[in-house]
Amino acid sequence: MSQNNRIFDGLGRVMNEAAGVADGVRREVETVVKSQAQRIVVDMDLVKREDFDALRELVQVQGEEIDALRKEVAALRGAPAKN
């Protein structure tokens, strides 16, 4: 019986060590994949979401200002405004 317990204890230790090694490998692979993805994004010269949203808002405001100015110019000329 004692022999079986030692075998199972040894097997348990080996499995724990294998799980630890597998976890370390997983973390290393995640790190490599993440750094490669970041490098690809930098190489593609992509815009950050915050910058895109800010620029989109600015363009929208400027579009509204342009429409208002077109209406104002049309009113000064006495012609109907075009959009």
C-alpha positions in Angstrom: 0.0 0.0 0.0 2.9 2.3 0.9 4.4 1.7 -2.5 1.2 2.7 -4.3 1.0 5.9 -2.3 4.6 6.9 -3.2 3.8 6.2 -6.9 0.7 8.4 -6.7 2.6 11.1 -4.8 5.3 11.0 -7.5 2.8 11.1 -10.3 1.0 14.0 -8.6 4.3 16.0 -8.3 5.1 15.3 -11.9 1.6 16.5 -13.0 1.9 19.6 -10.9 5.3 20.4 -12.3 4.0 19.8 -15.9 1.0 22.1 -15.2 3.5 24.8 -13.9 5.6 24.4 -17.0 2.6 24.5 -19.3 1.4 27.7 -17.6 4.8 29.3 -18.0 4.9 28.4 -21.7 1.3 29.8 -22.1 2.4 33.1 -20.6 5.5 33.2 -22.8 3.5 32.6 -25.9 0.9 35.3 -24.9 3.7 37.8 -24.4 5.3 37.0 -27.8 2.0 37.2 -29.6 1.0 40.4 -27.9 4.4 42.1 -28.7 4.1 40.9 -32.3 0.6 42.2 -32.6 1.7 45.6 -31.2 4.6 45.7 -33.6 2.2 45.0 -36.5 -0.2 47.7 -35.4 2.7 50.2 -35.1 4.0 49.3 -38.5 0.5 49.8 -40.0 0.4 53.3 -38.6 -3.1 52.9 -37.3 -5.0 55.6 -35.5 -6.1 55.2 -31.9 -9.8 55.0 -31.3 -9.8 58.2 -29.1 -8.0 60.2 -31.8 -10.5 58.9 -34.5 -13.5 59.8 -32.3 -12.2 63.3 -31.6 -11.5 63.9 -35.3 -14.9 62.6 -36.3 -16.6 65.0 -33.7 -14.5 67.9 -35.0 -15.5 67.1 -38.7 -19.2 66.9 -37.7 -19.1 70.3 -36.0 -17.3 71.8 -38.9 -19.8 70.3 -41.3 -22.6 71.9 -39.3 -20.8 75.3 -39.3 -20.3 75.0 -43.1 -24.0 74.3 -43.6 -24.9 77.4 -41.5 -22.5 79.6 -43.4 -24.0 78.3 -46.7 -27.5 79.3 -45.6 -26.2 82.7 -44.4 -24.5 83.3 -47.8 -27.6 82.2 -49.7 -29.8 84.5 -47.6 -27.4 87.4 -48.3 -27.6 86.7 -52.0 -31.3 86.2 -51.9 -31.2 82.7 -53.3 -32.4 79.5 -51.7 -29.7 77.6 -49.7 -28.4 74.3 -51.2 -27.1 71.4 -49.2 
